[in-house]
């Protein structure tokens, strides 16, 4: 059986996480989606609290590259979703299970790809 850490490494191990979900006063992750990874350490997951405003999200620095392992340790319910494919979108209300979202358009991130 593969350990959690090895599985995350196989799929990358970093996500972009809202600063509202990090730190001493972190709010729980209640919305997440998976896009195509930008590099080998990127899982493609983007994690949010649901309280982010458009202005907050417009500041690239408000989405912090962060390892998934400590996020899953803090909230084990995240782990069950990590093997979902790019294009997956999930949300949950307080004290409710994760539900798939079918009407959210994942933002297209510009990725520079260099082929040698």
Beta strands, then each sheet from edge to edge (+ up, - down):
strand 1: 14-18
strand 2: 31-34
strand 3: 42-48
strand 4: 63-67
strand 5: 89-91
strand 6: 99-100
sheet 1: 4+ 1- 3- 2+ 5- 6+
end
